[in-house]
Structures are given as C-alpha cells and as structure tokens.
Amino acid sequence: MKRRQTERAKEAASPYGSWTAQTEVLPAELLDVGVRYMQNLKKKAKDVSQALRKANVPHAVIGGLALAAHLARANPLAERNTQDLDILLNKSDLERAKLALVPLGYRYRKVSRLHAFMPNRRGAHFVEGVHVIWSGEKVRDEYLFPTPNLSETSEVMNEGGINYLSLFDLVVMKLTSFRHKDITHIQDLMYWKLLTPALAKKLPVELRE
C-alpha cells in the first residue's frame, strides 16, 4: 500500500520536485459574494452618513471603505474589498449621533475598549455594527499621532452620498497605525499614484520617513 502511494506521489510531482498546481472551478454565485457584500456595506455607510449629516453631526467614514472609495476614483478596478464600516466621530457628538441612528435600528454599545453602534437585535455580530473611532485622540497610547480632528468645516470627500475621510488624513492614519494591512493599503495608493510626492511633503517628518 505504501509503495503504491509513493508511486502516485512521484507521478504527481514535476521533474523539478515541486508539486503540480491543481485547479478548482468555483460556482459563479460564490465568486459574486464579495461584490454583493461591498454593495450592502456601501448602502449601510450611505444610510449612516446621511442620517448623521441630517443631524449636523461631523463624521467621516475611515478604514478600508474609505481606501476603496479613493482607489475607485483612480480606477474602479483598484478597489479592494473590506469587511467593516468604521467612522470617525467627535466624542462630544455621541449623544446626537445616538439619536440620529435610532431610526436605522442601531444602539450604542461599548465592548471592552471598542465602541460601536450595533443592530438592535439579539445575536448581532460585531462586524455588523458601525465601529467608532474618536477624533483627536490616540487609538493606541504608543501611536505617535492622534486621529484627525473633525468639525463642520473639516475637509471630507463626499462620494455617493457618503462622507469619506480626506486622502491626506487617511494616509496619516494608515502611516500612524502601520499594521500589515496598512502597509498594503499605502502600497496601493502609491501604485495608483494617489500618494504623490506633493502629498508626502505635507506629512509630519516622522511619518514621511
């Protein structure tokens, strides 16, 4: 038995000793899951952003969804999928934001150190919520810089009815956290020529280096 298995393994191997790549055909509906998820995520972001704008609450969508919006402006094919909806919010505007999002079925919750507006139903997963990052505060104590300050006159990119964080402020946040995915996002912005030398010159020296 072992000999037969060994012979089959030799047949499957290439002359150079590496395994021959195998292919698998995936159903179209499975490949379309990411597209539908992003469409639903953008609709959620639009509903939330419009509710906050109606209540005159300064805010901006940040994170992967903001990155996707900026990349899509350069080339729709550059857009990356993301899982979460993250927003930047002033802590002083929390009560107004709570009232604004009640009609959408969200209620504010704090889980450990994480802040979010969660769907008001039992069993909702954290990923389904609207995750909140406070403006003008450090996300982690060891970070060099706090998040951008928000006001009614803050520069945001409004695209499709959604307030997105400006490209400059997004780059600052990405370079400040500098996780593996942030590095990938910075590389995307460089590849599509959105992170220009002119923008880089405006960055704090610590982040520019």
Buried (B, 14 or more C-beta within 10 A) or exposed (E): EEEEEEEEEEEEEEEEEEEEEEEEEEEEEEEEEEEEEBEEBBEBBBBBBBBBBEBEBBBBBBBBBBBBBBBBBBEEEBBBEBEBBBBBBBEEBBEBBBEBBBEBEBBBBEEEEEBBBBBEEEEBEEEBBBBBBBBEEEBEEEBEBBBBEBEEEBEBBEBEEBBBBBBBBBBBBBBBBBEEBBEEBBEBBEEBEBBEEEEEEEBEEEBEE
